[in-house]
């Protein structure tokens, strides 16, 4: 999926996904919507054929600030304005919430809000900070999604594991007033602490899973196999990525003191997934990485599934 940061801010330093305009303090919602360049509205207009015939059942979403077309949607689609998304987050998280990051992707087609939750969790000796993210779309491509993203503070690795026992996301379609779903969202937000508790149990189990170096290499080779049926370029590229992954497990300063276990392995894969340079760096690389961070990175999920299946 292509993604281009159009406007964005972040607080003090660029966040783990490496994008954003820096501001000194965490703003409130009124300040954040301006700093993020999200102080515009979506208007809905009729859709016509080239010869002027009205197309029933559809509307076109248009940004009022520049009349750019964001997407064609069904007439059941209800716009969630940017200010509504911030009001929803204010109501959900409580008065006084401060925003770490917000912005616009894909020329306004997708927008996001990220707030740091006040809780801190110590899991396996690591400080884990939970972030709350809301993704919205104005082109009809996806539902409104709220997700929790735990971040390992020492290295800014995202550890949003796909736990079977606890949810990490909440979604609603653009067919109802978002504020009418606030109670549902509150229930899901209460699951945030449950998620972190279950994540703690999962990490404890990972810490008890001893891994030999040979087993670690078997797992890593599943990510980036090097086989005879590959072209020379494919073999070379996979070797580059495999060696990068190996260094993160065997040589990363923040992991060298850890026992060789499942938690160290998952952390190494999370470090790779969060920070590794791709073979071909596109101009939208950071933005796509951020979207993976919000959705849950498949590499981290796969690593977690690998060690749990052993």
ABEGO torsion letter per residue (X at the ends): XBBBBABBBBBGBBBAAGBEBBBABBBBAAAAAAAAGABBBBBBBBBBBAAGBBBBGBBBBBBAAAGBBAEBBBAABBBBBAAAAAAAAAAAAEBGBBBABBEBBGGGABBBBBBBBABBBBBGGBBBBBBBBBBBBAAGABBBBBBBBBBBAAAGBBABBBBAABBABBBBBAABBAAAAAAAAAAAAAAAAAAAAAAAAAAAAAAABBBBAAAAAAAAAAABBBBAABBAAAAAAAAAAAAAAAAAAAABAAAAABBBBAAAAAAAAAAAAAABBBABBBAAAAAAAAAAAAAEBAAAAAAAAAAAAX
